[in-house]
Every structure is written in structure tokens, then in C-alpha cells.
């Protein structure tokens, strides 16, 4: 199989299983939904700013799509949730889980549209959004969660196996494209703008929003952590499906992971809220 076939297998089969399973692992608490909606507000403002910046510095619609979307979305699940647990304790899990759910919806709706627009028109791009099975799997899972509909334990275990397979496949896809990156072909301007947006501009936007819209300490810290995590590997998958320079997207994700290590250590030294 070529890279695109592997990505399609993951996006259209395994990731919906991951989303469905993940949303049923913990009861959704509607009383603390302020954090994920503030996260969504921050992403929308960040998207508006990143779109302006991308349009100013680049002409290729694919470059604009990557800068607009990849620079603002992070690995809120596989890094954000366990890191929050390690730093802030079990109280952060419900916040990071809900923020991850909101991030997933944003990426597979708005993100799908933006990456698709790099190659297709408005009508085709909107159709591509509704073709994403992860959205429908998530909606069904939220319905099951809110109405306390139980899943057979054996079936749930099978879903867990599918979910873990999706995570492994996602990392394998990232590795495949990382192998294709050639250092001499890295666009330093493209890379620099993305990193400035991700690690400076967007955290400042988040701080400004949280000064206005107050959250309790654990919610504040969890949200800020999810804003700071490295760029999401999902960007590589979407860029691949919609032929939007996946190799270029890959090195943004990789470099953001390297930058994140000293970055989070400095933040921890300075202290969260």
C-alpha cells in the first residue's frame, strides 16, 4: 500500500473507532463544559489571525491552508491528557478529555474544510466535511454517553483494540512522511511563522481570553496546557488525503515536538496559574 492508502485506512476506519471508544471511557460532565467552549473560542480567534498572517506571507493556497490550520491545533489527546495528569493530577483529566473532544470536532470539521480548500472548491470541500466518519461516530458516542447507554464489555474491549491500533497507525504514518523530509528543502520562513503562531501568538490569545472569562485553577491550567502542546499529527493525515503538501506539514509537526520540550520546561519553571 502507498502512504495515501494507509492514511485512508486510518482516517475512515480506525480513527472513528478511537473517537467512539474515547468518548465512552468517561462520563461527560455538562457542568464543566465552559473550558472546552473557551478552547473553541480561542481556536476560532487563532484561526482568524493565522489566516491573515498566512495570506500576507504566502500565495499558494496549500501553504495558506497549512499555516492557517496546522499552526493552531495540538496533540490534545495522546500528549495533553497524560501530561495534564502528570502535572496537575487526576482532577485535570475531565477537563483535558472534554477539550480533546472539542479539538477533535474542530479538526475534522473546520480542519477538513481548510485542507480541502487547498485543492478543491467550496462545494466539494463542504461535502468532504460530511464524508468524515469520525464526526458521525463522535455524535453517536456523545448520545450514548449522555443517555447512559451501555456497551457490551466484550465489544468495548474490541473497540479499545481498534482505538490503540489507530494511535499506532497515526504514529506510523507520521514516521513514513518524516522519512521523506529533506533538510535542504525545509522552508525556514514557513517553519518560523508556524512556530511563532503556535508557541507565542496563540498562548497570548488564550491568556487574554482567560483574563476576561474566568476559570477555576485546574480548568485554567488544563486549558493552557492543551493550547501549548505540539502540533497535531492529524494534520499530516488530512494534508495527505486532500493532497495539501503532507511532507511540509510533517516537518512542522516534528519541529514543534522538539520545540515543545524546552518550551514546557520553561513554562513549568515559571509556573502555571
ABEGO torsion letter per residue (X at the ends): XBAAAAAAAAAAAAAAAAAAAAAAABBBBAAAAAAAAAAAAAAAAAAAAAAAAAAAABABAAAAAAAAAAAABBBAAAAAAAAAAAAAEAAAAAAAAAAAAAAAAAAAAAAAAAAAAAABBAAAAAAAAAABAAAAAAAAAAAAAAAGBBBBAAAAAAAAAAAAAAAAAAAAAAAAAAAABBAAABBAAAAAAAAAAAAAAAAAAAAAAAAABBBBAAAAAAAAAAAABBBBAAAAAAAAAAGBGAAAAAAAAAAAAAAAAAAAAAAAAAEBX
